[in-house]
């Protein structure tokens, strides 16, 4: 029960007790006791309204004090579902109020007594039932609001699922087909060429295409699943996979990675993806350039820097990039409470820098 409700109950009990304390309707100790019992019985009106009205009726019939009985009747009308109980409490209160009239010397006195009892008990009944109807209407509206919110959420979820399924189909039909062709062509090139360098390059292309196809299929499973956690991307790269990534890189790569064991998986994935992005950028835009990869813990943060020198040869023609790799790394860094920056340097080189807290707390 709230503080406001407690204060209201105390005020009502105090008002009802005034009848007995000031002897407005009582002439004996018994009547005073019944009046006080009726008044303090109002503390039960929220949880036991029928008991509250039962404690108030004796005082009404013997002392004609109406305050406690009228308040108790309102509580029964507003909180009891049974119409039989409400009708019985109303009839008893009506009878007590009618008999409390001072005298019945004439027909006019009888009429006045009936009007007084009807208005008093009927008013308490009407206000109580109105309060109950209002509470039920508010509960129905709240339930309707929750149902509509759930319906909206389900509709949005269905729309997202449909869009993800459409995206998965498009990716499978376009990207998967093209990558599969690259794998086949690279395998054919390995068989037909006698040049070891060509064979090695074709084998590298074939392995990269096969790996890309595997990761693409895992992504398609996620896109076709309503709950992403139901189909996780496995295996997720960690620092254990970093030597293989550096070893497979073309060109001159100087790596110095001094990171402790036990870093959060999200931090390890971010470091791996940042190194992957840096090596990819160097291969595309600065072929033959020396690449330096450095990672260490500085002031409680993981600091990764991937820098390539100025290109030694003209890069091959590449498709225009949307810089989505940089955007993805920036989003990863923000989610983990870190920072990401990338840009050219004065000597013609290019560097990316990732700084993450070692805790990897998701923001």
Secondary structure, DSSP 8 states (H G I E B T S, - for coil): --HHHHHHHHHHHHHHHHHHHTTSS--SHHHHHHHHHHHHGGGGTTT-HHHHHHHHHHHHHHH---HHHHHHHHHHHHH---HHHHHHHHHHHHHHHHHTSS--SSHHHHHHHHHHHHHHHHHHHHHHHHHHHHHHHHHHHHHHHHHHHHHHHHHHHHHHHHHHHHHHHHHIIIIIHHHHHHHHHHHHHHHH---HHHHHHHHHHHHHHHHHHHHHHHHHHHHTSSSGGGG--SS---GGGHHHHHHT--S-EEEEEE--TT--HHHHHHHHHHHHHHHHHHHHHSTT--EEEEEEEETTEEEEEEEE---SS----------HHHHHHHHHHHHTT-EEEEEE-TTS-EEEEEEEETT----
